[in-house]
Amino acid sequence: MSAVTQRFARVVCLGAPLAVLAGLACSESTQAPIAPNGFSIAYGLWNPGPNDTCTKAQHDAYAVVGPDGKLYPTWHPPIDPSGCTFGHEHGRDPNGSNLTGDVGAIPFGYANEQLEIWDPANPRREDHFGHKIEWENDVTLNFGSAAANQLFDIRCDVLVKMHQGTHSKDAFTNNVHEIAYHVRCSDGAELHVTKMVAIGTPGQFESSCGDTTIVVGAPTPLNSPDGGGVRRIPDINCARELLVPAGQQSNWDLLRESWQMSEAVRTDDGHGLAFFNPYFQAFLPSRFYDPAAPNVTGRPIDVCYWVGPNGERARGGPCEASTANGTTPGVTFDDPRSAFDGARRVFDINAVVISNREGPSVWYTDPYGRHGRTQPFPGSVRQSIAKIDNDLNNIFPNGPGIGRNRPYSGQGVHAPN
């Protein structure tokens, strides 16, 4: 165990036969651990599609034993060392983060798994594709002005895993998503939190191209809490606005998703131990909300083939790259030629506020980050929070953003991703 947070042992029997992995033991040369409690619900969800060349066994070899002794999927590259492709990506390789030595490999779906124990009647099971990692070392927080930046001059190492799927109808109704949030700053702030975050109101979202609230239906789980922040997602009206006359370029920012959270970790009596409000933004997702479409899910790649009554089309950018502005037939939403894959993202750090001067530095909360106690309980998640107060006189940073130019596209990546 690390003094900072609980370490996770990583299975590294890459390319091992599935029969070996099923026994939860690898050759001695890998020094891989045994998962005494078997498989998590999140493990083994992925199966190769027609555009993927890796096998399920190659994919499932990227795994980690969580603190509950179960095997979980974890980060892997979009291309296996053997040269085959998985067709999806999980963001930036965490091995370059200054925090990975303390955090270890991040298990995908650990908070979801604990929710099955804490509230078994209301589980939240998320797909494999949506788990995305981003990190940056020694990044300067942005307080909005040169004077404020100079006054506080706070630098942080940040490592985040967010479940932000941008290919299915899931987030149209479901506001609960898993996050693993790790940050260590020069002002002494340090936070290692894994929880289910409630982003906005369940059952609805806000349109990315206006101020319209779109009510879709019942969320999963049905008792999803109403959270702070908002999920901004494109709808059919945003897609229609992409159609422009000849000689103009479409405004592709109309499709940008912005998931803005306002999250806290609280004790059993409701005291806020920590607050953080990152924004997760995804460009060129492979979905928009369309109540007339199958599964109420429209596809931006299809918009490349639309023609308006006066010859308007979606022009330039991803339509030019994917279909030569609608002249290359047959490009579907899951085609590797489509630029609409959700692989370009930016993560805005924003505030990290801690109110834990009296400690302790380790708390156990329910999977939603509430009911914090000093001892573990069934379904609890271990949280590590520095023993400080750092409200900075109520002056909070509003950035910076990291990850915008990461090369996650290509490499065989395609929707669903």
LINJO-V878089 format. One record per residue. N is the residue number from 1. RES is the residue in three letters. BURIAL is b if it has 16 or more other C-alpha atoms within 10 Angstrom, else e. Layout:
BEGIN
N;RES;BURIAL, N;RES;BURIAL
END
This chain:
BEGIN
1;MET;e, 2;SER;e, 3;ALA;e, 4;VAL;b, 5;THR;b, 6;GLN;b, 7;ARG;b, 8;PHE;b, 9;ALA;b, 10;ARG;b, 11;VAL;b, 12;VAL;b, 13;CYS;b, 14;LEU;b, 15;GLY;b, 16;ALA;e, 17;PRO;e, 18;LEU;b, 19;ALA;e, 20;VAL;e, 21;LEU;b, 22;ALA;e, 23;GLY;e, 24;LEU;b, 25;ALA;b, 26;CYS;b, 27;SER;e, 28;GLU;e, 29;SER;e, 30;THR;e, 31;GLN;e, 32;ALA;b, 33;PRO;b, 34;ILE;b, 35;ALA;b, 36;PRO;e, 37;ASN;e, 38;GLY;b, 39;PHE;b, 40;SER;b, 41;ILE;b, 42;ALA;b, 43;TYR;b, 44;GLY;b, 45;LEU;e, 46;TRP;b, 47;ASN;e, 48;PRO;e, 49;GLY;e, 50;PRO;e, 51;ASN;e, 52;ASP;b, 53;THR;b, 54;CYS;b, 55;THR;b, 56;LYS;b, 57;ALA;b, 58;GLN;b, 59;HIS;b, 60;ASP;b, 61;ALA;b, 62;TYR;b, 63;ALA;b, 64;VAL;b, 65;VAL;b, 66;GLY;b, 67;PRO;b, 68;ASP;b, 69;GLY;b, 70;LYS;b, 71;LEU;b, 72;TYR;b, 73;PRO;b, 74;THR;b, 75;TRP;b, 76;HIS;b, 77;PRO;b, 78;PRO;b, 79;ILE;b, 80;ASP;b, 81;PRO;e, 82;SER;e, 83;GLY;e, 84;CYS;b, 85;THR;b, 86;PHE;b, 87;GLY;b, 88;HIS;b, 89;GLU;b, 90;HIS;b, 91;GLY;b, 92;ARG;b, 93;ASP;e, 94;PRO;b, 95;ASN;e, 96;GLY;e, 97;SER;b, 98;ASN;b, 99;LEU;b, 100;THR;b, 101;GLY;e, 102;ASP;e, 103;VAL;b, 104;GLY;b, 105;ALA;b, 106;ILE;b, 107;PRO;b, 108;PHE;b, 109;GLY;b, 110;TYR;b, 111;ALA;b, 112;ASN;b, 113;GLU;b, 114;GLN;b, 115;LEU;b, 116;GLU;b, 117;ILE;b, 118;TRP;b, 119;ASP;e, 120;PRO;e, 121;ALA;e, 122;ASN;e, 123;PRO;b, 124;ARG;b, 125;ARG;b, 126;GLU;b, 127;ASP;b, 128;HIS;b, 129;PHE;b, 130;GLY;b, 131;HIS;b, 132;LYS;b, 133;ILE;b, 134;GLU;b, 135;TRP;b, 136;GLU;b, 137;ASN;b, 138;ASP;e, 139;VAL;b, 140;THR;b, 141;LEU;b, 142;ASN;b, 143;PHE;b, 144;GLY;e, 145;SER;e, 146;ALA;e, 147;ALA;e, 148;ALA;e, 149;ASN;e, 150;GLN;e, 151;LEU;e, 152;PHE;b, 153;ASP;e, 154;ILE;b, 155;ARG;b, 156;CYS;b, 157;ASP;b, 158;VAL;b, 159;LEU;b, 160;VAL;b, 161;LYS;b, 162;MET;b, 163;HIS;b, 164;GLN;b, 165;GLY;b, 166;THR;b, 167;HIS;b, 168;SER;b, 169;LYS;b, 170;ASP;b, 171;ALA;b, 172;PHE;b, 173;THR;b, 174;ASN;b, 175;ASN;b, 176;VAL;b, 177;HIS;b, 178;GLU;b, 179;ILE;b, 180;ALA;b, 181;TYR;b, 182;HIS;b, 183;VAL;b, 184;ARG;b, 185;CYS;b, 186;SER;e, 187;ASP;e, 188;GLY;e, 189;ALA;b, 190;GLU;b, 191;LEU;b, 192;HIS;b, 193;VAL;b, 194;THR;b, 195;LYS;b, 196;MET;b, 197;VAL;b, 198;ALA;b, 199;ILE;b, 200;GLY;b, 201;THR;b, 202;PRO;b, 203;GLY;b, 204;GLN;b, 205;PHE;b, 206;GLU;b, 207;SER;b, 208;SER;b, 209;CYS;b, 210;GLY;e, 211;ASP;e, 212;THR;e, 213;THR;e, 214;ILE;b, 215;VAL;e, 216;VAL;b, 217;GLY;e, 218;ALA;e, 219;PRO;b, 220;THR;b, 221;PRO;b, 222;LEU;e, 223;ASN;e, 224;SER;b, 225;PRO;b, 226;ASP;e, 227;GLY;b, 228;GLY;b, 229;GLY;b, 230;VAL;b, 231;ARG;b, 232;ARG;b, 233;ILE;b, 234;PRO;b, 235;ASP;b, 236;ILE;b, 237;ASN;b, 238;CYS;b, 239;ALA;b, 240;ARG;b, 241;GLU;e, 242;LEU;b, 243;LEU;b, 244;VAL;b, 245;PRO;b, 246;ALA;e, 247;GLY;e, 248;GLN;e, 249;GLN;e, 250;SER;b, 251;ASN;b, 252;TRP;b, 253;ASP;e, 254;LEU;b, 255;LEU;b, 256;ARG;b, 257;GLU;b, 258;SER;b, 259;TRP;b, 260;GLN;b, 261;MET;b, 262;SER;b, 263;GLU;b, 264;ALA;b, 265;VAL;b, 266;ARG;b, 267;THR;b, 268;ASP;e, 269;ASP;e, 270;GLY;e, 271;HIS;e, 272;GLY;b, 273;LEU;b, 274;ALA;b, 275;PHE;b, 276;PHE;b, 277;ASN;b, 278;PRO;b, 279;TYR;b, 280;PHE;b, 281;GLN;b, 282;ALA;b, 283;PHE;b, 284;LEU;b, 285;PRO;b, 286;SER;b, 287;ARG;b, 288;PHE;b, 289;TYR;b, 290;ASP;b, 291;PRO;e, 292;ALA;e, 293;ALA;e, 294;PRO;e, 295;ASN;e, 296;VAL;b, 297;THR;b, 298;GLY;b, 299;ARG;b, 300;PRO;b, 301;ILE;b, 302;ASP;b, 303;VAL;b, 304;CYS;b, 305;TYR;b, 306;TRP;b, 307;VAL;e, 308;GLY;e, 309;PRO;e, 310;ASN;e, 311;GLY;e, 312;GLU;b, 313;ARG;b, 314;ALA;b, 315;ARG;b, 316;GLY;b, 317;GLY;e, 318;PRO;b, 319;CYS;b, 320;GLU;b, 321;ALA;e, 322;SER;b, 323;THR;b, 324;ALA;e, 325;ASN;b, 326;GLY;b, 327;THR;e, 328;THR;e, 329;PRO;e, 330;GLY;e, 331;VAL;b, 332;THR;b, 333;PHE;b, 334;ASP;b, 335;ASP;b, 336;PRO;b, 337;ARG;b, 338;SER;b, 339;ALA;b, 340;PHE;b, 341;ASP;b, 342;GLY;b, 343;ALA;b, 344;ARG;b, 345;ARG;b, 346;VAL;b, 347;PHE;b, 348;ASP;b, 349;ILE;b, 350;ASN;b, 351;ALA;b, 352;VAL;b, 353;VAL;b, 354;ILE;b, 355;SER;b, 356;ASN;b, 357;ARG;e, 358;GLU;e, 359;GLY;e, 360;PRO;e, 361;SER;b, 362;VAL;b, 363;TRP;b, 364;TYR;b, 365;THR;b, 366;ASP;b, 367;PRO;b, 368;TYR;b, 369;GLY;b, 370;ARG;b, 371;HIS;b, 372;GLY;b, 373;ARG;b, 374;THR;e, 375;GLN;e, 376;PRO;e, 377;PHE;e, 378;PRO;e, 379;GLY;b, 380;SER;b, 381;VAL;b, 382;ARG;b, 383;GLN;b, 384;SER;b, 385;ILE;b, 386;ALA;b, 387;LYS;b, 388;ILE;b, 389;ASP;b, 390;ASN;b, 391;ASP;e, 392;LEU;e, 393;ASN;e, 394;ASN;e, 395;ILE;e, 396;PHE;b, 397;PRO;b, 398;ASN;b, 399;GLY;b, 400;PRO;b, 401;GLY;b, 402;ILE;b, 403;GLY;b, 404;ARG;e, 405;ASN;e, 406;ARG;e, 407;PRO;e, 408;TYR;b, 409;SER;b, 410;GLY;b, 411;GLN;b, 412;GLY;b, 413;VAL;b, 414;HIS;b, 415;ALA;b, 416;PRO;b, 417;ASN;b
END
